[in-house]
Amino acid sequence: MPPAEAKIVRADIKRKGERIGYIPGAGDDIPQSLQQIGYTVKTLDGSEITAENLKRFDAVVLGIRAYNTQDHIAAGRQSCSPM
């Protein structure tokens, strides 16, 4: 086996806002990573994903493959107008 290698990169992260809504996908660690940076993260289920509810957050992040795992997201996108 070849020796294992890892690349470490130092990033100067400038945090803005406090609260992030997170819509989960499949198999990722996004909420934990955002919490390590210092954000308050609320994982949202289907019933919580409404335009009015999303206004509570400084940002909303979709997990990897969220469109593949949650059908209501793709359906809701059809009725939303871009910002």
Biopython code that builds the backbone (N, CA, C, O; Angstrom):
import numpy as np
from Bio.PDB.StructureBuilder import StructureBuilder

atoms = [
    (1, "MET", "N", (0.839, -1.189, 0.000)),
    (1, "MET", "CA", (0.000, 0.000, 0.000)),
    (1, "MET", "C", (0.881, 1.249, 0.000)),
    (1, "MET", "O", (1.927, 1.276, 0.648)),
    (2, "PRO", "N", (0.456, 2.274, -0.725)),
    (2, "PRO", "CA", (1.203, 3.537, -0.686)),
    (2, "PRO", "C", (0.994, 4.226, 0.670)),
    (2, "PRO", "O", (-0.027, 4.003, 1.321)),
    (3, "PRO", "N", (1.933, 5.044, 1.090)),
    (3, "PRO", "CA", (1.758, 5.753, 2.363)),
    (3, "PRO", "C", (0.589, 6.737, 2.278)),
    (3, "PRO", "O", (0.327, 7.312, 1.222)),
    (4, "ALA", "N", (-0.102, 6.922, 3.391)),
    (4, "ALA", "CA", (-1.236, 7.848, 3.442)),
    (4, "ALA", "C", (-0.728, 9.284, 3.445)),
    (4, "ALA", "O", (0.308, 9.589, 4.035)),
    (5, "GLU", "N", (-1.465, 10.148, 2.785)),
    (5, "GLU", "CA", (-1.122, 11.560, 2.735)),
    (5, "GLU", "C", (-2.354, 12.395, 3.034)),
    (5, "GLU", "O", (-3.480, 11.992, 2.745)),
    (6, "ALA", "N", (-2.127, 13.553, 3.609)),
    (6, "ALA", "CA", (-3.208, 14.508, 3.853)),
    (6, "ALA", "C", (-2.676, 15.909, 3.605)),
    (6, "ALA", "O", (-1.530, 16.217, 3.930)),
    (7, "LYS", "N", (-3.507, 16.739, 3.037)),
    (7, "LYS", "CA", (-3.134, 18.129, 2.802)),
    (7, "LYS", "C", (-3.908, 18.992, 3.788)),
    (7, "LYS", "O", (-5.134, 18.909, 3.866)),
    (8, "ILE", "N", (-3.201, 19.807, 4.529)),
    (8, "ILE", "CA", (-3.831, 20.695, 5.498)),
    (8, "ILE", "C", (-3.749, 22.111, 4.963)),
    (8, "ILE", "O", (-2.690, 22.576, 4.542)),
    (9, "VAL", "N", (-4.892, 22.789, 4.989)),
    (9, "VAL", "CA", (-4.958, 24.156, 4.491)),
    (9, "VAL", "C", (-5.515, 25.038, 5.604)),
    (9, "VAL", "O", (-6.550, 24.734, 6.196)),
    (10, "ARG", "N", (-4.821, 26.119, 5.875)),
    (10, "ARG", "CA", (-5.314, 27.074, 6.865)),
    (10, "ARG", "C", (-6.212, 28.075, 6.138)),
    (10, "ARG", "O", (-5.806, 28.679, 5.145)),
    (11, "ALA", "N", (-7.415, 28.243, 6.636)),
    (11, "ALA", "CA", (-8.371, 29.148, 5.999)),
    (11, "ALA", "C", (-8.712, 30.284, 6.958)),
    (11, "ALA", "O", (-8.979, 30.049, 8.136)),
    (12, "ASP", "N", (-8.701, 31.487, 6.463)),
    (12, "ASP", "CA", (-9.074, 32.655, 7.248)),
    (12, "ASP", "C", (-10.583, 32.849, 7.075)),
    (12, "ASP", "O", (-11.025, 33.561, 6.173)),
    (13, "ILE", "N", (-11.358, 32.214, 7.941)),
    (13, "ILE", "CA", (-12.816, 32.230, 7.820)),
    (13, "ILE", "C", (-13.370, 33.440, 8.561)),
    (13, "ILE", "O", (-13.103, 33.636, 9.746)),
    (14, "LYS", "N", (-14.136, 34.237, 7.852)),
    (14, "LYS", "CA", (-14.799, 35.390, 8.450)),
    (14, "LYS", "C", (-16.285, 35.049, 8.564)),
    (14, "LYS", "O", (-17.000, 34.971, 7.566)),
    (15, "ARG", "N", (-16.718, 34.853, 9.773)),
    (15, "ARG", "CA", (-18.089, 34.431, 10.042)),
    (15, "ARG", "C", (-19.014, 35.643, 10.013)),
    (15, "ARG", "O", (-18.703, 36.687, 10.588)),
    (16, "LYS", "N", (-20.155, 35.495, 9.338)),
    (16, "LYS", "CA", (-21.196, 36.519, 9.325)),
    (16, "LYS", "C", (-22.490, 35.865, 9.768)),
    (16, "LYS", "O", (-22.756, 34.713, 9.428)),
    (17, "GLY", "N", (-23.288, 36.589, 10.517)),
    (17, "GLY", "CA", (-24.544, 36.040, 10.999)),
    (17, "GLY", "C", (-24.323, 35.087, 12.158)),
    (17, "GLY", "O", (-23.198, 34.882, 12.616)),
    (18, "GLU", "N", (-25.418, 34.512, 12.619)),
    (18, "GLU", "CA", (-25.378, 33.609, 13.775)),
    (18, "GLU", "C", (-26.104, 32.294, 13.517)),
    (18, "GLU", "O", (-25.607, 31.213, 13.835)),
    (19, "ARG", "N", (-27.301, 32.417, 12.928)),
    (19, "ARG", "CA", (-28.190, 31.253, 12.812)),
    (19, "ARG", "C", (-28.230, 30.721, 11.392)),
    (19, "ARG", "O", (-28.423, 31.469, 10.433)),
    (20, "ILE", "N", (-28.043, 29.415, 11.278)),
    (20, "ILE", "CA", (-28.111, 28.759, 9.974)),
    (20, "ILE", "C", (-29.158, 27.660, 10.034)),
    (20, "ILE", "O", (-29.158, 26.830, 10.944)),
    (21, "GLY", "N", (-30.050, 27.667, 9.051)),
    (21, "GLY", "CA", (-30.985, 26.571, 8.868)),
    (21, "GLY", "C", (-30.321, 25.557, 7.949)),
    (21, "GLY", "O", (-29.732, 25.925, 6.933)),
    (22, "TYR", "N", (-30.415, 24.290, 8.302)),
    (22, "TYR", "CA", (-29.759, 23.255, 7.515)),
    (22, "TYR", "C", (-30.792, 22.238, 7.046)),
    (22, "TYR", "O", (-31.518, 21.662, 7.857)),
    (23, "ILE", "N", (-30.856, 22.023, 5.744)),
    (23, "ILE", "CA", (-31.746, 21.025, 5.154)),
    (23, "ILE", "C", (-30.877, 19.830, 4.790)),
    (23, "ILE", "O", (-30.052, 19.919, 3.881)),
    (24, "PRO", "N", (-31.054, 18.708, 5.494)),
    (24, "PRO", "CA", (-30.127, 17.583, 5.327)),
    (24, "PRO", "C", (-30.247, 16.877, 3.988)),
    (24, "PRO", "O", (-31.307, 16.828, 3.364)),
    (25, "GLY", "N", (-29.126, 16.341, 3.585)),
    (25, "GLY", "CA", (-29.049, 15.491, 2.412)),
    (25, "GLY", "C", (-28.729, 14.083, 2.880)),
    (25, "GLY", "O", (-29.361, 13.567, 3.802)),
    (26, "ALA", "N", (-27.750, 13.468, 2.245)),
    (26, "ALA", "CA", (-27.373, 12.100, 2.615)),
    (26, "ALA", "C", (-25.897, 12.065, 2.992)),
    (26, "ALA", "O", (-25.033, 12.446, 2.202)),
    (27, "GLY", "N", (-25.624, 11.612, 4.185)),
    (27, "GLY", "CA", (-24.263, 11.322, 4.601)),
    (27, "GLY", "C", (-23.276, 12.465, 4.577)),
    (27, "GLY", "O", (-22.234, 12.364, 3.929)),
    (28, "ASP", "N", (-23.576, 13.554, 5.269)),
    (28, "ASP", "CA", (-22.580, 14.619, 5.351)),
    (28, "ASP", "C", (-22.461, 15.102, 6.796)),
    (28, "ASP", "O", (-23.293, 14.770, 7.641)),
    (29, "ASP", "N", (-21.442, 15.870, 7.063)),
    (29, "ASP", "CA", (-21.181, 16.385, 8.407)),
    (29, "ASP", "C", (-21.240, 17.910, 8.438)),
    (29, "ASP", "O", (-20.553, 18.544, 9.239)),
    (30, "ILE", "N", (-22.045, 18.487, 7.583)),
    (30, "ILE", "CA", (-22.115, 19.940, 7.458)),
    (30, "ILE", "C", (-22.543, 20.620, 8.769)),
    (30, "ILE", "O", (-21.898, 21.587, 9.176)),
    (31, "PRO", "N", (-23.601, 20.155, 9.443)),
    (31, "PRO", "CA", (-23.991, 20.852, 10.677)),
    (31, "PRO", "C", (-22.862, 20.903, 11.708)),
    (31, "PRO", "O", (-22.641, 21.942, 12.330)),
    (32, "GLN", "N", (-22.155, 19.803, 11.892)),
    (32, "GLN", "CA", (-21.062, 19.767, 12.858)),
    (32, "GLN", "C", (-19.944, 20.729, 12.451)),
    (32, "GLN", "O", (-19.365, 21.408, 13.299)),
    (33, "SER", "N", (-19.648, 20.783, 11.169)),
    (33, "SER", "CA", (-18.599, 21.689, 10.686)),
    (33, "SER", "C", (-18.987, 23.142, 10.914)),
    (33, "SER", "O", (-18.150, 23.946, 11.325)),
    (34, "LEU", "N", (-20.239, 23.490, 10.655)),
    (34, "LEU", "CA", (-20.701, 24.859, 10.873)),
    (34, "LEU", "C", (-20.690, 25.219, 12.357)),
    (34, "LEU", "O", (-20.375, 26.352, 12.722)),
    (35, "GLN", "N", (-21.032, 24.258, 13.207)),
    (35, "GLN", "CA", (-21.002, 24.503, 14.645)),
    (35, "GLN", "C", (-19.575, 24.722, 15.137)),
    (35, "GLN", "O", (-19.350, 25.530, 16.038)),
    (36, "GLN", "N", (-18.618, 24.018, 14.562)),
    (36, "GLN", "CA", (-17.216, 24.208, 14.945)),
    (36, "GLN", "C", (-16.737, 25.622, 14.611)),
    (36, "GLN", "O", (-15.872, 26.164, 15.299)),
    (37, "ILE", "N", (-17.295, 26.216, 13.562)),
    (37, "ILE", "CA", (-16.940, 27.583, 13.188)),
    (37, "ILE", "C", (-17.587, 28.579, 14.151)),
    (37, "ILE", "O", (-17.108, 29.704, 14.293)),
    (38, "GLY", "N", (-18.670, 28.172, 14.810)),
    (38, "GLY", "CA", (-19.331, 29.036, 15.778)),
    (38, "GLY", "C", (-20.771, 29.387, 15.483)),
    (38, "GLY", "O", (-21.364, 30.205, 16.187)),
    (39, "TYR", "N", (-21.351, 28.779, 14.445)),
    (39, "TYR", "CA", (-22.746, 29.048, 14.112)),
    (39, "TYR", "C", (-23.689, 28.216, 14.978)),
    (39, "TYR", "O", (-23.332, 27.141, 15.462)),
    (40, "THR", "N", (-24.895, 28.739, 15.160)),
    (40, "THR", "CA", (-25.990, 27.973, 15.729)),
    (40, "THR", "C", (-26.723, 27.364, 14.545)),
    (40, "THR", "O", (-27.201, 28.091, 13.673)),
    (41, "VAL", "N", (-26.818, 26.039, 14.502)),
    (41, "VAL", "CA", (-27.397, 25.344, 13.350)),
    (41, "VAL", "C", (-28.672, 24.621, 13.767)),
    (41, "VAL", "O", (-28.687, 23.879, 14.749)),
    (42, "LYS", "N", (-29.726, 24.845, 13.018)),
    (42, "LYS", "CA", (-31.007, 24.153, 13.229)),
    (42, "LYS", "C", (-31.262, 23.276, 12.010)),
    (42, "LYS", "O", (-31.412, 23.783, 10.898)),
    (43, "THR", "N", (-31.313, 21.963, 12.215)),
    (43, "THR", "CA", (-31.650, 21.038, 11.133)),
    (43, "THR", "C", (-33.159, 21.089, 10.927)),
    (43, "THR", "O", (-33.933, 20.933, 11.871)),
    (44, "LEU", "N", (-33.562, 21.309, 9.687)),
    (44, "LEU", "CA", (-34.975, 21.499, 9.356)),
    (44, "LEU", "C", (-35.560, 20.251, 8.711)),
    (44, "LEU", "O", (-34.941, 19.640, 7.841)),
    (45, "ASP", "N", (-36.758, 19.879, 9.146)),
    (45, "ASP", "CA", (-37.451, 18.780, 8.463)),
    (45, "ASP", "C", (-38.457, 19.389, 7.485)),
    (45, "ASP", "O", (-38.619, 20.609, 7.435)),
    (46, "GLY", "N", (-39.112, 18.560, 6.731)),
    (46, "GLY", "CA", (-39.999, 19.026, 5.659)),
    (46, "GLY", "C", (-41.063, 20.010, 6.098)),
    (46, "GLY", "O", (-41.341, 20.971, 5.380)),
    (47, "SER", "N", (-41.670, 19.797, 7.262)),
    (47, "SER", "CA", (-42.743, 20.684, 7.714)),
    (47, "SER", "C", (-42.229, 22.058, 8.128)),
    (47, "SER", "O", (-43.007, 23.010, 8.193)),
    (48, "GLU", "N", (-40.951, 22.177, 8.406)),
    (48, "GLU", "CA", (-40.370, 23.450, 8.832)),
    (48, "GLU", "C", (-39.865, 24.303, 7.666)),
    (48, "GLU", "O", (-39.461, 25.450, 7.861)),
    (49, "ILE", "N", (-39.891, 23.749, 6.471)),
    (49, "ILE", "CA", (-39.353, 24.466, 5.317)),
    (49, "ILE", "C", (-40.463, 25.274, 4.655)),
    (49, "ILE", "O", (-41.094, 24.843, 3.690)),
    (50, "THR", "N", (-40.673, 26.457, 5.210)),
    (50, "THR", "CA", (-41.634, 27.401, 4.652)),
    (50, "THR", "C", (-40.933, 28.748, 4.502)),
    (50, "THR", "O", (-39.963, 29.028, 5.207)),
    (51, "ALA", "N", (-41.414, 29.566, 3.600)),
    (51, "ALA", "CA", (-40.800, 30.872, 3.375)),
    (51, "ALA", "C", (-40.776, 31.684, 4.668)),
    (51, "ALA", "O", (-39.773, 32.326, 4.977)),
    (52, "GLU", "N", (-41.850, 31.660, 5.410)),
    (52, "GLU", "CA", (-41.925, 32.426, 6.653)),
    (52, "GLU", "C", (-40.920, 31.915, 7.683)),
    (52, "GLU", "O", (-40.253, 32.713, 8.342)),
    (53, "ASN", "N", (-40.809, 30.628, 7.825)),
    (53, "ASN", "CA", (-39.880, 30.044, 8.802)),
    (53, "ASN", "C", (-38.424, 30.294, 8.414)),
    (53, "ASN", "O", (-37.588, 30.533, 9.284)),
    (54, "LEU", "N", (-38.115, 30.242, 7.129)),
    (54, "LEU", "CA", (-36.731, 30.417, 6.690)),
    (54, "LEU", "C", (-36.219, 31.835, 6.928)),
    (54, "LEU", "O", (-35.008, 32.054, 6.960)),
    (55, "LYS", "N", (-37.117, 32.793, 7.095)),
    (55, "LYS", "CA", (-36.717, 34.175, 7.361)),
    (55, "LYS", "C", (-35.997, 34.314, 8.701)),
    (55, "LYS", "O", (-35.304, 35.307, 8.923)),
    (56, "ARG", "N", (-36.146, 33.342, 9.592)),
    (56, "ARG", "CA", (-35.509, 33.394, 10.923)),
    (56, "ARG", "C", (-34.000, 33.219, 10.847)),
    (56, "ARG", "O", (-33.291, 33.531, 11.804)),
    (57, "PHE", "N", (-33.503, 32.725, 9.723)),
    (57, "PHE", "CA", (-32.098, 32.361, 9.614)),
    (57, "PHE", "C", (-31.303, 33.380, 8.805)),
    (57, "PHE", "O", (-31.827, 34.028, 7.899)),
    (58, "ASP", "N", (-30.029, 33.504, 9.155)),
    (58, "ASP", "CA", (-29.127, 34.358, 8.387)),
    (58, "ASP", "C", (-28.759, 33.698, 7.063)),
    (58, "ASP", "O", (-28.454, 34.377, 6.083)),
    (59, "ALA", "N", (-28.790, 32.370, 7.044)),
    (59, "ALA", "CA", (-28.503, 31.595, 5.828)),
    (59, "ALA", "C", (-29.186, 30.241, 5.955)),
    (59, "ALA", "O", (-29.448, 29.760, 7.057)),
    (60, "VAL", "N", (-29.468, 29.643, 4.817)),
    (60, "VAL", "CA", (-30.002, 28.281, 4.775)),
    (60, "VAL", "C", (-29.077, 27.474, 3.877)),
    (60, "VAL", "O", (-28.798, 27.864, 2.743)),
    (61, "VAL", "N", (-28.607, 26.355, 4.392)),
    (61, "VAL", "CA", (-27.665, 25.512, 3.673)),
    (61, "VAL", "C", (-28.351, 24.188, 3.351)),
    (61, "VAL", "O", (-28.983, 23.580, 4.215)),
    (62, "LEU", "N", (-28.221, 23.748, 2.106)),
    (62, "LEU", "CA", (-28.730, 22.439, 1.706)),
    (62, "LEU", "C", (-27.576, 21.445, 1.743)),
    (62, "LEU", "O", (-26.491, 21.713, 1.227)),
    (63, "GLY", "N", (-27.825, 20.306, 2.356)),
    (63, "GLY", "CA", (-26.818, 19.258, 2.408)),
    (63, "GLY", "C", (-26.603, 18.634, 1.043)),
    (63, "GLY", "O", (-27.411, 18.780, 0.126)),
    (64, "ILE", "N", (-25.490, 17.936, 0.944)),
    (64, "ILE", "CA", (-25.170, 17.278, -0.312)),
    (64, "ILE", "C", (-26.263, 16.243, -0.619)),
    (64, "ILE", "O", (-26.676, 15.483, 0.258)),
    (65, "ARG", "N", (-26.701, 16.226, -1.818)),
    (65, "ARG", "CA", (-27.760, 15.343, -2.304)),
    (65, "ARG", "C", (-29.120, 15.593, -1.640)),
    (65, "ARG", "O", (-29.949, 14.685, -1.590)),
    (66, "ALA", "N", (-29.363, 16.799, -1.133)),
    (66, "ALA", "CA", (-30.663, 17.115, -0.535)),
    (66, "ALA", "C", (-31.781, 16.978, -1.561)),
    (66, "ALA", "O", (-32.874, 16.513, -1.241)),
    (67, "TYR", "N", (-31.498, 17.388, -2.804)),
    (67, "TYR", "CA", (-32.516, 17.251, -3.856)),
    (67, "TYR", "C", (-32.818, 15.787, -4.152)),
    (67, "TYR", "O", (-33.916, 15.463, -4.605)),
    (68, "ASN", "N", (-31.862, 14.901, -3.903)),
    (68, "ASN", "CA", (-32.077, 13.479, -4.154)),
    (68, "ASN", "C", (-32.811, 12.779, -3.022)),
    (68, "ASN", "O", (-33.446, 11.747, -3.239)),
    (69, "THR", "N", (-32.731, 13.327, -1.821)),
    (69, "THR", "CA", (-33.297, 12.629, -0.668)),
    (69, "THR", "C", (-34.599, 13.242, -0.163)),
    (69, "THR", "O", (-35.312, 12.611, 0.617)),
    (70, "GLN", "N", (-34.920, 14.461, -0.593)),
    (70, "GLN", "CA", (-36.128, 15.123, -0.105)),
    (70, "GLN", "C", (-36.906, 15.700, -1.281)),
    (70, "GLN", "O", (-36.593, 16.782, -1.777)),
    (71, "ASP", "N", (-37.909, 14.975, -1.714)),
    (71, "ASP", "CA", (-38.687, 15.359, -2.887)),
    (71, "ASP", "C", (-39.362, 16.715, -2.751)),
    (71, "ASP", "O", (-39.497, 17.433, -3.742)),
    (72, "HIS", "N", (-39.788, 17.081, -1.549)),
    (72, "HIS", "CA", (-40.510, 18.345, -1.361)),
    (72, "HIS", "C", (-39.638, 19.566, -1.658)),
    (72, "HIS", "O", (-40.168, 20.640, -1.941)),
    (73, "ILE", "N", (-38.316, 19.422, -1.598)),
    (73, "ILE", "CA", (-37.434, 20.554, -1.891)),
    (73, "ILE", "C", (-37.510, 20.914, -3.368)),
    (73, "ILE", "O", (-37.679, 22.082, -3.720)),
    (74, "ALA", "N", (-37.387, 19.932, -4.213)),
    (74, "ALA", "CA", (-37.462, 20.182, -5.655)),
    (74, "ALA", "C", (-38.842, 20.710, -6.031)),
    (74, "ALA", "O", (-38.953, 21.604, -6.871)),
    (75, "ALA", "N", (-39.887, 20.173, -5.426)),
    (75, "ALA", "CA", (-41.243, 20.624, -5.722)),
    (75, "ALA", "C", (-41.434, 22.065, -5.264)),
    (75, "ALA", "O", (-42.060, 22.859, -5.967)),
    (76, "GLY", "N", (-40.898, 22.417, -4.083)),
    (76, "GLY", "CA", (-41.023, 23.773, -3.560)),
    (76, "GLY", "C", (-40.243, 24.788, -4.365)),
    (76, "GLY", "O", (-40.639, 25.950, -4.462)),
    (77, "ARG", "N", (-39.145, 24.358, -4.938)),
    (77, "ARG", "CA", (-38.309, 25.248, -5.738)),
    (77, "ARG", "C", (-39.059, 25.748, -6.958)),
    (77, "ARG", "O", (-38.843, 26.875, -7.405)),
    (78, "GLN", "N", (-39.935, 24.922, -7.497)),
    (78, "GLN", "CA", (-40.702, 25.313, -8.677)),
    (78, "GLN", "C", (-41.582, 26.530, -8.390)),
    (78, "GLN", "O", (-41.836, 27.334, -9.287)),
    (79, "SER", "N", (-42.051, 26.672, -7.137)),
    (79, "SER", "CA", (-42.973, 27.763, -6.825)),
    (79, "SER", "C", (-42.268, 28.992, -6.270)),
    (79, "SER", "O", (-42.923, 30.006, -6.026)),
    (80, "CYS", "N", (-40.964, 28.940, -6.064)),
    (80, "CYS", "CA", (-40.219, 30.072, -5.508)),
    (80, "CYS", "C", (-39.697, 30.963, -6.619)),
    (80, "CYS", "O", (-39.308, 30.494, -7.689)),
    (81, "SER", "N", (-39.697, 32.244, -6.343)),
    (81, "SER", "CA", (-39.093, 33.164, -7.301)),
    (81, "SER", "C", (-37.695, 33.493, -6.807)),
    (81, "SER", "O", (-37.469, 33.531, -5.598)),
    (82, "PRO", "N", (-36.748, 33.732, -7.713)),
    (82, "PRO", "CA", (-35.388, 34.052, -7.293)),
    (82, "PRO", "C", (-35.322, 35.389, -6.589)),
    (82, "PRO", "O", (-36.172, 36.255, -6.798)),
    (83, "MET", "N", (-34.300, 35.557, -5.746)),
    (83, "MET", "CA", (-34.118, 36.814, -5.015)),
    (83, "MET", "C", (-33.566, 37.863, -5.920)),
    (83, "MET", "O", (-33.342, 38.994, -5.490)),
]
sb = StructureBuilder()
sb.init_structure("model")
sb.init_model(0)
sb.init_chain("A")
sb.init_seg("    ")
for serial, (resi, resn, name, xyz) in enumerate(atoms, 1):
    if name == "N":
        sb.init_residue(resn, " ", resi, " ")
    sb.init_atom(name, np.array(xyz, "f"), 0.0, 1.0, " ", f" {name:<3s}", serial, name[0])
structure = sb.get_structure()
